[in-house]
Every structure is written in structure tokens, then in C-alpha cells.
């Protein structure tokens, strides 16, 4: 009887230790994600050097974990041009001040504007006819009544929108453009700036014939310096190298008051990257483990492209790269990009998941240039891009916050990745 009670007590103690460890890991991931999403990081973009603030934080976390730089420094600098919005961000319709990111959105390539807009609404039929549209634009430019062109795309079919693709971008080089939509706003970052301003507005707000007081400050920055971060854990052998990567940058700010937290995309992936680094720091592997936090992903995979063109690690020595992006949920499983390209590895991933009953599904997807794995696989480096699926659908909007993340399958995803590395 005493022995049984002792065993029960020991089992309970062991369970508490395991549960406590898991809970501590998740709390650490939450801490990192919440920090990266905070206003002090300015959306990890190019207003107030938000990306640089994030970079310094990530390096401090790597140092805390006990990892070293692969070379003499954690940083790999590179440059690119970027359009930013550091100041005024106001659109007033009549007497109503519109809310950025809710009522209106500036195009990433939008130019500055300090004027009262009198937009002329042009029909879709005219927009589809090049000659008629050309005449209409000339009339607007010569008009004393109108000084901008507007299109209502809120009820246009997807096929028609395909036919109109690129039209508004072209016109923003000629005169101010207003686009009326009824879909969720999705923002991005641009390396160019149009000659004229270009904004989107929700159809529930738009009133044909209503003037708009538009006060927008856009700043095009040439040769902006950003940094990839490379950390290293030497293995017990030198035979193989496994790379984990995640981009830490996001969209930044749209004016002084509106910022994009980037909770799921990709504070969550950065936190998972640091979590994997901490695990392998505490549990040394026979492989060399490299952890890369990329900058410049949102502006066109710029950081990872720079890395493969200027590798600090010979690409030929990388046995596999696992890119982590959008790691904040998982209730509906994960999707694996490049699964059809590296089928043996994908099948092994599925096998591990089924044997250990971890995730609801491991979904197959073919190659796609949608995250930092892309340039590596183009150079012949075997790689996966893994992202979670779940009820949180916020993406590239102001609602992608830390509070929206469940981290429901964090521990199962981490277990899957650890077991997958053992496959090599």
C-alpha cells in the first residue's frame, strides 16, 4: 500500500513537472509574440525603424538562450527602397473623419496628398474600353470640377477584376485614384512610389459626389538598411546542417496612429523559431542547427534573396530548411509548401504526425513563392514552408493582433518538428 501510494505520488509529481514545463514554454512563446506585437515595435516596419528595434530584441533573445553568431556577428545587412507613411494619415468625407484600416486604406505605393478631392466616378464599362477611358481621363484632367478618378469595384465579378488588373496602378501615375471596395482590407509594402496618391474606401462609406479632404504624408526611402539575423548551435558531428527560418518584419505603420501588429504573420513564427533555438540549446543535436530570422520578407522576400546570393553558410551544406510562418493557431492542422517537390520528406512528416497523433491534418501544397523558403529551393536547397490553419483569418490587417492567437497546437507542432529533424 505504501509502495502504491509512493508510485502514485511520483507519477503525479512527474506529470506536474511535464505540464509545468510545457506551460512555461507556451508562456515564453506568448511573451515573445506579445512583445513583437507591441506599439513600441511600430509594426516591425520602416517607420521609426521598427524592424531594427525588433532585430535587437531577437538578438538579445538568442544571446539569452546561449546561441552564438555563425560568423563574427549575428547581423547580415542589406538595403532596399521602400515607400513609408510616417506622418499625416487623414481622409475626411464631408464632416466625417474616416478611420485608417477600417474605412480607408492607402495603396502601398501611394504618394503624398494635401488637397480636397473631387473624384469623378467612371463606370466599369468605360474602364474596360481603353479608348473611352483615355478620353474620360483627359476630360478629368482638363476639368474645373473634378481632380481625381474613382472606380466602384464593390460589385464587380472576379473575372472582370482580372481584366482590370493593373489599371489603377497605371492611372496613379497620371492623377489621384479612388477605388471603392466591399472586401476586407489587406495591406502590403512597396518599393516604389506612384506620382499621385491612390486610396481605397469601403462602399459603405463612399458617397458619389462627396468631396474628400485627403491629407497623407508618404515618404519614399532610398537604400533603407535592414538586417537578417543568423544564430548557430554547433552539433556533435559536422556531417549535416538543418536550418530553421522565420521572417520577423511586418508592414509597419500607416500614419502615426495606425499600425499593423503582425501577430500571426509573423511574430508567432519568430517566437516558434526562438522556441526551437531554445530547445536545441538545452538538448544538443548531432546536427549543426542554424536559426535565421529574415528581414524584408513582406516587401518581396528581399532578405532571404540577399542571403542566398551572399550566403554566410554554404548552401551546399544545408541538408534541409524549415521555414516557419503563421504559427499562431493549428486547430485545423498545418499546410506544407513544397510537399509535392520533396515527397519523401513530406511522407515522413505525415507518418510522424499519424504515429504520434499530433495534428488534425498535414496538408500538401506544391511550390510557391510565398515565403522565405522560395529562394533556397530555387537554389537547390531542400526546404519546406510550414504554416498553421485555424479559425483566425486575420492577415495583413490591423486586426492581426496578439490577442487573436490561440497557440492551440503549439506543443504538437514543436514535437512534430523535433521528430522530423531526427529523420535526417
C-alpha positions in Angstrom: 0.0 0.0 0.0 2.8 2.4 0.8 4.6 1.5 -2.4 1.5 2.1 -4.5 0.9 5.5 -2.9 4.6 6.4 -3.5 4.2 5.5 -7.2 1.1 7.5 -7.5 2.8 10.4 -5.8 5.8 10.1 -8.1 3.6 9.8 -11.2 1.7 12.9 -10.2 4.9 14.7 -9.5 6.3 13.7 -12.9 3.1 14.8 -14.6 3.2 18.2 -12.9 6.8 18.7 -14.0 6.0 17.9 -17.6 2.8 20.0 -17.6 4.7 22.9 -15.9 7.5 22.7 -18.5 5.0 22.8 -21.4 3.1 25.6 -19.9 6.3 27.6 -19.3 7.3 27.1 -23.0 4.0 28.3 -24.2 4.1 31.3 -21.9 7.6 32.1 -23.3 6.2 32.0 -26.8 3.4 34.2 -25.8 5.7 36.7 -24.1 7.9 36.9 -27.3 4.9 37.2 -29.6 3.2 39.9 -27.4 6.4 41.9 -27.2 6.9 41.8 -31.0 3.3 43.0 -31.5 3.6 45.9 -29.1 3.3 49.5 -30.2 7.0 50.1 -29.3 7.9 47.9 -32.3 5.9 50.1 -34.7 4.6 47.1 -36.7 8.3 45.9 -37.3 8.3 48.1 -40.5 10.0 51.2 -41.8 8.5 53.9 -39.7 10.6 54.8 -36.6 12.9 51.9 -37.6 10.5 49.3 -36.2 12.3 46.5 -37.9 15.7 47.4 -36.3 14.0 47.5 -32.8 12.7 44.0 -33.4 16.1 42.8 -34.7 17.9 44.0 -31.5 15.2 42.2 -29.4 15.7 39.0 -31.3 19.4 39.0 -30.9 19.0 39.6 -27.2 16.8 36.5 -27.0 19.4 34.4 -29.0 22.1 35.5 -26.5 19.8 34.7 -23.6 19.3 31.2 -25.0 23.1 30.8 -25.3 23.4 30.7 -29.1 26.3 32.3 -31.0 26.5 34.0 -34.3 27.6 31.8 -37.2 30.4 34.3 -38.1 31.6 37.3 -36.0 28.2 39.0 -35.9 24.5 37.9 -35.8 23.6 40.5 -38.4 23.7 40.5 -42.2 23.0 43.9 -43.6 21.3 44.6 -46.9 19.5 47.6 -48.5 16.3 48.2 -50.5 14.0 51.1 -51.4 10.7 51.4 -49.5 7.6 53.6 -49.5 6.6 54.6 -46.0 3.9 56.6 -44.2 5.4 58.3 -41.2 3.1 61.3 -40.7 -0.4 62.6 -41.5 -3.0 59.9 -42.4 -6.3 61.7 -42.7 -9.3 61.3 -45.0 -12.4 63.4 -44.2 -15.6 62.8 -46.1 -17.9 65.8 -45.5 -17.7 66.2 -41.8 -16.8 62.5 -41.1 -13.2 61.7 -40.3 -12.6 58.2 -41.6 -10.6 55.5 -39.7 -7.4 54.2 -41.4 -7.5 50.5 -41.9 -11.3 50.3 -41.2 -12.9 52.9 -43.6 -10.0 53.5 -45.9 -6.6 52.2 -46.9 -3.7 53.8 -48.8 -2.1 51.8 -51.6 1.4 50.8 -50.5 2.7 52.9 -53.4 0.6 55.9 -52.6 2.1 59.4 -52.9 1.5 62.3 -50.6 -1.7 64.3 -50.8 -2.7 67.6 -49.3 -5.8 68.6 -51.3 -9.5 68.4 -51.5 -10.5 65.6 -53.8 -13.4 65.9 -56.2 -13.4 62.4 -57.8 -15.3 61.6 -61.0 -16.9 58.1 -60.8 -16.1 56.3 -64.0 -18.3 53.3 -65.0 -16.8 49.8 -65.3 -17.9 49.7 -68.9 -15.8 52.8 -69.7 -12.9 51.3 -67.7 -12.9 48.2 -69.9 -12.8 50.3 -73.1 -9.3 51.7 -73.5 -10.2 54.5 -75.9 -13.2 55.6 -73.9 -11.2 55.6 -70.7 -8.4 57.6 -72.3 -10.9 60.3 -73.3 -12.5 60.2 -69.8 -9.2 60.7 -68.1 -8.3 63.6 -70.4 -11.6 65.3 -69.6 -11.0 64.9 -65.9 -7.5 66.4 -66.2 -8.9 69.4 -68.0 -11.9 69.8 -65.8 -12.5 72.6 -63.3 -14.9 70.3 -61.4 -13.0 67.1 -61.0 -9.4 66.4 -60.0 -9.4 62.6 -59.3 -10.8 59.4 -60.8 -12.9 56.9 -59.0 -14.0 53.3 -59.7 -16.6 51.3 -57.9 -15.3 47.7 -57.8 -17.6 46.6 -55.0 -20.0 44.6 -57.2 -17.6 43.6 -60.0 -17.0 39.9 -60.7 -13.6 38.3 -60.2 -13.3 37.7 -64.0 -13.9 41.4 -64.6 -11.4 42.4 -62.0 -8.8 40.2 -63.7 -9.4 42.2 -66.9 -8.9 45.5 -65.0 -5.7 44.3 -63.2 -3.0 47.0 -63.2 -5.4 49.7 -64.4 -5.5 51.7 -61.2 -1.7 51.5 -60.8 -1.2 52.9 -64.2 -3.6 55.8 -63.6 -1.9 56.7 -60.3 0.9 57.9 -62.4 -1.4 60.3 -64.1 -3.9 61.6 -61.4 -5.2 60.7 -58.0 -7.1 57.4 -57.8 -10.0 56.4 -55.6 -11.0 52.7 -55.5 -14.3 51.7 -53.9 -14.4 48.1 -52.5 -16.5 45.9 -50.2 -13.9 43.4 -49.2 -11.6 43.0 -46.3 -8.7 45.4 -46.4 -5.3 43.7 -47.0 -2.2 45.9 -46.9 1.4 45.3 -48.1 4.7 47.2 -48.6 6.0 48.7 -51.8 9.5 49.5 -53.1 8.1 52.3 -55.4 6.0 55.4 -55.0 3.4 56.5 -57.6 3.4 60.0 -58.9 -0.1 60.6 -57.4 -2.0 59.3 -54.3 -4.1 56.2 -54.5 -6.6 55.2 -51.8 -9.2 52.5 -51.2 -12.5 53.2 -49.5 -15.3 50.9 -48.3 -18.5 51.1 -50.3 -20.5 51.5 -47.1 -18.7 54.8 -46.6 -18.4 56.1 -50.1 -20.9 58.7 -51.4 -20.7 59.6 -55.0 -20.3 63.4 -55.5 -18.9 63.9 -51.9 -15.6 65.7 -51.7 -12.8 64.2 -49.7 -10.2 66.2 -47.7 -7.1 64.0 -48.1 -4.0 64.7 -46.0 -1.5 61.9 -46.4 2.3 62.0 -45.9 4.2 59.5 -47.9 8.0 59.1 -47.7 10.0 57.1 -50.2 13.2 56.0 -48.6 16.1 55.1 -50.9 18.6 52.4 -49.7 17.0 51.6 -46.4 19.2 49.3 -44.3 17.7 46.2 -42.8 19.3 43.1 -41.3 18.9 39.3 -41.4 19.8 37.6 -38.1 21.8 34.3 -38.1 22.4 32.3 -34.9 24.2 28.9 -34.6 24.3 25.8 -32.5 27.2 23.5 -33.3 26.3 19.9 -33.5 28.1 16.9 -32.1 29.1 16.0 -35.6 29.8 18.1 -38.7 28.0 15.9 -41.1 24.7 17.7 -41.5 23.2 21.2 -41.2 19.5 21.8 -40.5 18.2 25.4 -40.9 15.1 26.9 -39.2 13.9 30.2 -40.5 11.2 32.8 -40.0 10.7 36.4 -41.1 10.4 38.9 -38.3 9.5 42.0 -40.3 5.9 43.1 -40.9 4.0 46.0 -42.6 4.8 48.8 -40.0 2.7 51.9 -39.6 0.2 53.7 -41.8 0.5 57.2 -40.3 1.3 58.0 -36.6 -1.6 56.2 -35.0 -2.4 53.1 -37.2 0.0 50.2 -37.1 -0.1 46.6 -38.1 0.8 44.3 -35.2 1.5 41.2 -37.4 0.7 38.7 -34.6 0.2 35.6 -36.7 2.3 37.0 -39.5 4.9 36.6 -38.3 5.5 37.4 -34.6 4.2 33.8 -34.0 6.7 32.3 -36.4 9.5 34.3 -34.9 8.5 33.1 -31.4 8.4 29.5 -32.7 11.9 30.0 -34.2 13.2 31.2 -30.9 11.5 28.3 -29.1 13.2 25.8 -31.4 16.5 27.5 -30.8 16.0 27.3 -27.0 15.1 23.6 -27.2 18.3 22.7 -29.2 20.4 24.8 -26.9 19.2 22.8 -24.0 19.2 19.5 -26.0 22.2 19.5 -28.2 21.7 17.6 -31.5 24.3 15.7 -33.6 23.5 18.1 -36.4 24.6 21.7 -36.8 21.5 23.8 -36.2 21.2 27.3 -37.8 18.4 29.7 -37.0 17.8 32.6 -39.4 15.3 35.5 -38.7 14.8 37.2 -42.1 14.0 40.8 -42.7 12.4 42.3 -45.8 10.0 39.3 -46.4 6.9 41.5 -46.7 8.4 43.7 -49.3 9.2 40.8 -51.7 11.3 38.1 -50.0 14.2 40.6 -50.2 16.2 39.4 -47.1 16.1 35.8 -48.0 17.1 36.6 -51.6 20.0 38.6 -50.4 21.1 35.7 -48.2 21.1 33.1 -50.9 23.1 35.5 -53.1 25.5 36.2 -50.3 25.3 33.1 -48.1 27.2 33.1 -44.8 26.6 29.4 -44.8 27.5 27.4 -47.9 24.1 26.4 -49.4 25.5 23.1 -50.4 26.0 22.2 -46.7 22.3 22.7 -45.8 20.6 19.4 -45.7 17.1 20.8 -45.1 15.5 24.2 -44.3 12.2 24.5 -42.4 10.6 27.9 -42.8 8.0 28.9 -40.1 5.4 31.5 -40.9 1.9 32.0 -39.4 2.3 29.7 -36.3 -0.4 31.1 -34.1 -3.1 28.5 -34.3 -3.2 25.0 -35.8 -6.8 23.9 -34.9 -7.2 22.8 -38.5 -3.7 21.4 -38.9 -0.8 22.7 -41.0 0.0 23.2 -44.7 3.3 22.3 -46.1 4.5 24.2 -49.2 7.0 22.3 -51.4 5.3 19.0 -50.3 5.0 17.8 -53.9 8.6 18.8 -54.6 10.1 16.8 -51.7 7.6 14.0 -51.4 9.8 11.6 -49.4 10.3 14.2 -46.7 6.6 15.1 -46.7 5.6 11.5 -46.4 7.9 11.2 -43.4 6.3 14.2 -41.8 2.8 12.8 -42.3 4.0 9.4 -40.9 5.4 11.1 -37.8 2.2 13.0 -37.3 0.0 9.9 -37.7 2.1 7.7 -35.4 2.1 10.3 -32.7 -1.5 11.6 -33.2 -0.4 15.2 -33.1 -2.3 17.4 -35.6 -5.7 17.0 -37.3 -4.1 17.2 -40.7 -0.8 17.8 -42.6 -1.9 19.3 -45.8 0.0 19.0 -49.1 0.8 22.1 -51.2 3.1 22.5 -54.2 5.9 25.0 -54.7 5.0 28.7 -54.2 7.0 31.9 -53.9 5.1 32.9 -50.8 7.7 33.0 -48.1 11.5 32.8 -47.5 11.9 29.1 -48.3 11.4 30.0 -52.0 14.9 31.3 -52.9 16.5 28.4 -51.1 14.6 25.8 -53.1 15.3 27.7 -56.3 19.0 27.2 -55.5 18.5 23.5 -54.9 18.2 23.5 -51.1 15.6 21.1 -49.9 13.0 23.1 -47.9 9.5 23.3 -46.5 7.4 26.3 -45.7 5.0 25.3 -42.9 2.1 27.4 -41.8 -0.9 26.7 -39.5 -4.6 26.7 -40.3 -7.3 27.7 -37.9 -10.3 30.0 -37.2 -8.2 33.1 -37.1 -8.3 34.6 -40.6 -6.8 38.0 -39.9 -4.0 38.6 -42.5 -2.2 41.8 -43.4 -4.7 43.9 -41.5 -4.8 45.9 -38.3 -6.7 43.1 -36.5 -3.8 40.6 -36.7 -3.1 41.1 -33.0 -1.5 39.0 -30.3 -4.9 38.7 -28.6 -6.3 36.8 -31.6 -3.8 34.0 -31.3 -4.7 30.7 -29.6 -1.4 28.8 -29.9 -3.7 25.8 -29.7 -1.3 23.4 -31.3 2.0 24.9 -30.4 3.3 22.0 -28.5 2.2 19.4 -31.1 3.8 21.4 -33.9 7.0 21.7 -31.9 7.0 17.9 -31.2 6.4 17.2 -34.9 9.4 19.4 -36.0 11.7 17.9 -33.4 10.9 14.4 -34.5 11.1 15.4 -38.2 14.7 16.7 -37.7 15.6 13.2 -36.3 14.6 11.7 -39.6 17.7 13.2 -41.2 
